[in-house]
Amino acid sequence: MTKARLLRLSVVLVSIFMILLIIVYWDNVGTAHFYLHTSFSRTHSSGAIPGITAGEDWEALPDVDEFLAKLLSSNPKQNSSISRKTEQLLVRGSSKTVVSNLEENVRGYDWSTHNARNSLDQEKLQIERQRTLREFCANSSFTFPTKERSFDDIPNYELNHLIVDDRHGIIYCYVPKVACTNWKRVMIVLSESLLDQGVPYRNPLDIPREHVHNTSTHLTFNKFWRRYGKFSRHLMKIKLKKYTKFLFVRDPFVRLISAFRSKFELENEEFYRRFAIPMLKLYSNHTNLPTSVSEAFGAGLKVSFSDFIQYLLDPRTEKMAPFNEHWRQVYRLCHPCQIDYDFIGKLETLDEDAAYLLQLLKVDRLLHFPPSYRNRTASSWEDDWFAKIPLAWRQQLYKLYEADFVLFGYPKPENLLKD
């Protein structure tokens, strides 16, 4: 009996030791093989990214998911086979060939590549954007909600905007109304997470919009806890350390105008029911509103920009529920003071930034970033849109979005904040 107990205890101890050994190996050695460290903006020059060569793809991570699941559910007798599986994962690469025959010329748009001088300017621009962000994150006199918390303090549900591509070692934090539809399309192509008749999409523009925003299409940090359980935070930190992390931002006030235009000036059933009806009741004193957006529009019942601004400034809004992602602040979506982003793009320079980023990631041979829309909301529209908004409201609105202005280097809109 005693020998049997000792044997069981030995098995348990050996299992625990092997799990710890795997974690340590993963963090310090193993990740160098199947996690691509591409923090080019701080450590390399000339756009070079160490650890990846032309034509090199990685497919280890899906198998790592399988490996972890087996590890957590396995018995001690299976550990030796799992160790062999680990060795196989570290040397596995993709044998798939990539078709890159994309349409080179789209009438009215610029698909041209950018010369070396532009790349040099882009490198300097990235250094300046990152310096601004890090300086204000480190500045104790500049405060805003959630600034001081650590990455471990961020709830899982607040990490649902971080999309992971394990094949190329990329993490993208998407910000609605900042070209996120097309960047999600790019991530789908790179990760091969969506198939068309059994074949991964190669052209981002071929991906239907309804699939782009389907949450099941993307692997996000928010899904890690369901997949890895207690290992999720550890794996997130490894990927944040090893992968290239990027986001795209936009002038905060212009982003608000764009959100209003797309969600309240066009017929959108979901946003009408969830947001327009309460706004019309609270700020326009309407009662007995139609139940459908088409009926409301037909009766001339639309949310005004003034209603929208009142809604954002109303203290009751956040008490009922967090801001919708389309007007939630970027610092709340992407946690820039907790996550050290390698690349900060801006919608105002989207074409140049996108081309440069794809070159740095060495995926520009696989795809082009979809061309810009002609009807993009312009910064010059701000004066007209805010002309009928009271000065006090504009000042309050700036305070609400001040962190996004400051962290990402957008000038304070003085002309809107003074009489």
N, C-alpha and C positions, 0 to 999 in steps of 0.2 A: 504493500500500500504506500509506504514511504517513498519507494523508488518511483512508483507511478506519479506521485505528486511532484517529486523533484523533476521528473521528465517533463510533465506538463508546464512547470514553472520555467524550465530551461527553454522550452519551445516558445513560450510567451516572451521571455527576455530576448531571445534571438530575433524574434519577429520585430519587437520594438527597436532593437539595435539596427536591424536592416532598414527599417523605415527611416530612422534618423540618418543613417548613412546615405541613403538615397537622396534625402532632402539636402544634406550638406554637399554631396557630390553635384546635385542639380544646380545648387546656388553658386558654387565656386568653380566647377569644372565643366559639367555637362552642358550647361546653357551656352557655353562658348561654341558648341557644335551646332545646336539647332535653334538658337535664338540669335538673330542678326543684330549686332550692336551697330547702329547707324546714326549715332549722335553727331552728325557731320558738322553741325553749326558751331560746335565748340572745339572740336579736336582735330578736324582735318581741313585741308584747303583744296582748291581746284575741283570741288565737287566730288572728290573721291570718297567712297564708302567702304571701309575695310570689311572683309568677311564675306563679300559677295562678288561674283564675277559675272560677266555677260552670259546670259543663257542659264544661269543657275537658279533653280527653284527649290522650294522646300515644302515637304508634305508631312513632316514628322509629327506636328502637333495633333492632328486628328488621332494618330496612333498613341500619342501621349495621353490623350483623353481616355482611350481604351485601357492603356497601361495603368493609369491611376484608378480607374474603376475596378480593375482586377486586383490591384494592390490592396485597396480598401476592403474588398470582399473575399480575399483569398485566405487559404489556411496555410500553415507553415510549410506543408509539403510542396506547395506551389511556388515558393519563393525562389528556388533555384532557376525555374523556367522563366520567371519574371526578370531575373537578373540578366539572363541571356537575351530576353526581349529588349531590355534597356540598351544593351550594346548594339543591337540591330537598329534601334531608333536613331542612334547617334550618327550612323553612317548612311542612312537612307536618304535618297534624294528623288526628285521627280524624273521619270523617264518620258513624260509627256512633251510633245512638241507644241509650240505656241504659234498660232496663226495670227499674223499681225497685218493682214491686208485690210486696212481701214481706208475709207474714202479720204483722199488727200485734199480735195478742193470742195468746199461747200460755198455756194454762191452767197456773197455778202458777208462772209466771215474770214478771219485771218487764221490759217493753220500754220503759218510760217514758223520756223525755228528761230531762236534768238541767238545773237552772236556772242562772242566771248566778252565784249565790253558790257553787254547787258547782264551777263552772268556775274561779272565782277561787281557791278552796281547792286545786283540782287544779294550778293554775299554781304556787302556792307549794310544793306538795308536790313537783312536778317539780324546782323550783329546789333544794330541800333534798336530794333524792335524788342529783342530779347533783353538787352541792357535796360531799357525802359521798364519792362515788366518786372525784372528781378529787383531793380532798385526800389520800386514802389511796394513790392511784396515785402522787402526787407525794411522799409521805412516805418518805424513805429508810430510816427506822427500821422500817418495816413491810415485810417481805419475804415472798415466796412464789415458787415455781418459775415461770419464764417471764416474771416481771414486767418485767424490765429489757430484754427483747429488743424490737426494733423490728418494725413491721409487715412489713418486707421479710424478716425472719428467720422468719416464720411459714410453715411448709410448706403447699403447696396443699391437701393432704389434711386439714389442720386448719381449712380455710375452708369446709367443706362444709355448715355450719349457717347460712351467710349466704345467704338467699333474696332475689333481686332482682326487683322489679317495675319494669320500665323505662317502662311506660305512665304511672305516677303518680309515679315518682321515689322509690321506697321500698325500703329494705333491712331485712329482718327476720331477726334471729338467733333461731332456735328452740331452746328448751330442753325436752327431753322431760320429761313429768310437770308441765308448767306451761302447760296449755291449748294445747299446740302443735298438736294435731290441728285445733282450730277456727281457730287463727290461720293455719295452712296453708290451710285452706278459704277463709279471707278472701283470702289472697294469690292463690289460684287464681282466685277471682272477679274480683279487681282486674286481674290480669295477663291474664285470658282465656286461660290456658294449657291449659285442658281443655275439650273440647266434648262436649255431649250431643246426639246426632243432628244434628251440624253446627252447633249453637248453643252459645255459651259459657254456662256455668252462671251463674245470677244469684243463687240462694239458696245460701249456704254449706252448709246442712243437707241439700241435695239431693245433695251430692257423696259417693259411696260411700267408706267408710273405707279400703278397699284401694287406691283411687286417690290418696287424700290422701298416703299415705306412700310412694308409688312415686317413686323418685328421678328418674325421667325426666320427672315432671310439673313439676318446679321448676328454674328457672335459678339455680344457686348459684355462688359465687365459685370453688369447686373446679373447675367446668367451664370456667372462662375460659381456662385454659392450653391446653385442647384446641381451643378456638374461635379464640383470638387469638395463641397462641404467645408470642413475646417481648413483645408489646404488652399481655399480660394484666395485669401489675402496674400498668402505667401507667393502664389503664382502671379497674382497681379503685380506685386512688387518686382518680381523677376522680369516680367515683361516690360514694366515701366522703365526698368534699368537698361534693358537690352534692346528694346525696339525703338524705332523712330516714331516720335509722337508729333502730330501736327493738328492745327485747327485753323479755321478761317473766320475772321471777324468783320464787322461793318460799323459805320457810324451809328451809334445807338438810336438817335432820333430818327434817322432815315430807315433804320430797320423797323422801328415802330410804325412808320407810315406804310412801309411795304406790307407788314403784317395786317394792318387795318384794311388796306386795299384788297388783299387776297382773301381775307376771311369775312369781311363785312360788306364790301362793295360788290362782291360776286355772290351768287346764290350758293350757300353752303349750309346744308341741312343740319349737320352736327353743330356747327358754331352758332347757328341761329338758335337752336334749342338750348344749348348749354350756356351761351353768353349773351346773345343779342336780346332774347326775351327778358332776362333779368335787368340788362342795361336800360332797355326801353321802359320798363316798369319803374326802375329806381330814379333815372335821370331825365326821362321825358314824360313821366306821369301818364303813360299809356296803360290802359286796362283792356281785358278781353282781347288779347292779341291772337292773331291766327296761329294755328299749330304748325303750319308749314311755311318754309321760307318763300316759296313761290307765291303763296297767297299774300304774305306780308309785303313782298316787293310789288305785287300787283296793286296793293292798296297804298303804296308810297310810304310804307313803314320801314325805315332803315335806321340803323345805328349811325349817329353822326360821329365825326372825329372828336368832338367835344365830349360826347357820352363816353367814348372809349378812354379818353384821358382821365375823366372823372372816375371811371372804374379802376384804372391803374392806381390812382391816388387815394382811393377810398380804403381806410384801414380795415374795413370789413372783408375786403376781397381776399387778402392773405389769411385772414382768420378762417374763412370758409374752406380755402384750398390754396396750395401754392400756385403761383403764376403759371399759366399755360406755357409750354415750351416756346411758342412762337413770340412771346414777349418777355419771357424770363431772362434775367440778366445773364450774360456770358459767364461771369465769375461763378454763378450758381450752377450752370450747365457743365462747365469744363474744369473748374477748380484750378485755375492757373497758378495760384500760390502754393498749391500742394503737389502739382504735377509739373515737372520740368520739361516744357515743350521744346522740341528741337527746331520747329518751324512754325512761324506765325504768318499766315497769309491774310490778305485783306481783299474784300470784294472790290474796293476801289481800284485795285491793281490785279484783278483776278487773272486775266490772261497771262500776264508776265509771271506772276507768282506760281500759277499752276504749271506752266511750262518748265519753270526752273525746278520746282519740287519734283516733278516726274523725272527730270534728268538726274537729279541728285539721288533719287530712289532707284535709278537705273531700270525704270520700267517704261520709259518713253518709247522704246521700241515695240512695246506691247500694245500701247493705246495712246490716243490723244485725249486731252480733256475736252469735253463737249464745248462748242463755241458759246459765247455770251449771248444773252437775249437782248434784242434791241430796245424793249420797253422797260428796262430796269429802272426802278425808282431812283431819281437823281438827287444828289445833295442840294442842288439849287432849288429844289421844291420846298425845302424846309420853311422858308419865310412865308410862302403862301399857305401852307398847311397849318402853321401855328399862328397865323395872323389874327384869328378870332379866338385864340386860347388866351385867357387872362394871364397877365404877367406872373402873378403869384403861383398859378398852376405850373407855368413853364419852369419857374425856379424850383418848385417842389419836385417836378419830374426830373430835372437835372440831378438833384440830390439822390433821387431813386436810382439813377443810372450812372452816377458819377464814377463809380469804380470802373465801369467798362470804358468810359471816356479816358480816364487817367492811365489805367493799366496798359491799354493798347495804343496810347499815343494820339488819341483824337483831341483836337483843340476844343477848348470850352466854347460853346456857341454864344459868345458875348452879345451878339446882335439880338438874340432871342431872350436874353436874361436881363436886359435893361430896357427902360422906356425909350 
